[in-house]
Amino acid sequence: CIRDSTTTIGVGDSSTAAASGQTDLQASSNKTFKTIQSADKVYTRPTLFLSVDFGYSEANFTWNEIGLKDNNGVLLARQVDSSPLGKTSSKRAIVEWQLSV
């Protein structure tokens, strides 16, 4: 079940274009993955909502990319944002990913 096997959402600072075959976020050092808590996995047919909360002290760099991994560490999806977020210690950010299943 994709709800149970999707476990982490990550952010990174690479602006490398998303392409098939990528196995991780492309950032070399500025990337952070957070575990999706069970309560933050909501299925409302046909959409699965997944979210994580990056607190004030987490992932403080420019976010150009986000990614979704399964419980085996396999990258399921990666997206590059044309309007990156400059995350700082004065900001808290919640990332939500929606999947139609």
C-alpha positions in Angstrom: 0.0 0.0 0.0 1.5 3.3 -1.1 0.2 5.0 2.1 2.3 2.8 4.3 5.4 2.6 2.1 5.8 6.3 1.5 7.9 7.4 4.5 9.9 10.6 3.9 9.7 14.1 2.3 13.0 15.9 1.6 14.1 19.3 0.5 17.4 20.4 -1.1 19.1 23.3 -2.7 19.9 21.9 -6.1 18.3 23.5 -9.2 19.3 20.5 -11.5 16.3 19.7 -13.7 14.2 16.7 -12.5 14.8 13.6 -14.7 13.9 10.0 -14.7 16.6 7.8 -13.2 17.5 10.2 -10.4 17.8 8.2 -7.2 18.1 11.1 -4.6 17.8 14.8 -4.3 20.6 16.3 -6.3 22.0 18.7 -3.6 25.3 17.5 -2.4 25.2 18.9 1.2 22.1 21.1 1.7 19.4 18.5 1.8 17.2 17.2 4.6 14.6 14.4 4.7 11.9 14.2 7.4 9.8 11.1 8.3 6.1 11.4 7.6 4.3 10.6 10.8 1.2 8.3 10.6 -1.1 11.1 11.5 0.2 13.1 8.6 -0.8 10.5 6.0 -4.4 11.1 5.1 -6.2 9.2 2.4 -9.4 10.8 1.0 -10.3 8.8 -2.1 -8.7 9.2 -4.6 -6.0 11.4 -3.0 -3.3 10.6 -0.5 -2.1 13.7 1.4 1.4 13.5 3.0 3.0 16.3 5.0 5.9 17.1 7.2 6.7 20.1 9.3 10.2 21.7 9.0 10.6 23.7 12.3 12.5 26.9 12.8 15.9 25.2 13.2 15.6 22.7 10.3 16.7 22.9 6.7 17.6 26.6 6.7 18.8 27.1 3.2 17.2 27.9 -0.2 14.8 25.1 -1.2 14.9 24.5 -4.9 13.9 20.8 -4.9 11.6 18.5 -3.0 11.5 14.7 -3.1 9.4 11.8 -1.8 11.0 8.5 -0.7 9.6 5.1 0.2 10.5 2.9 3.1 13.4 1.4 1.2 15.0 4.8 0.5 13.9 4.8 -3.2 13.1 8.2 -4.6 9.5 8.0 -5.8 9.3 11.6 -7.1 11.4 14.8 -7.4 10.3 18.2 -8.3 12.3 21.4 -8.9 10.6 24.7 -8.0 11.0 27.7 -10.3 10.2 29.9 -7.2 12.5 28.6 -4.5 11.8 29.2 -0.8 14.5 30.9 1.2 14.0 29.0 4.5 15.6 30.7 7.5 15.4 30.3 11.3 12.6 32.8 11.4 10.4 30.6 9.2 8.6 27.3 9.8 7.5 25.4 6.7 5.0 22.6 6.2 5.5 20.6 3.0 2.4 18.8 1.7 2.5 16.3 -1.2 -0.7 15.1 -2.8 -0.8 11.8 -4.8 -3.8 10.6 -6.8 -4.0 6.8 -6.3 
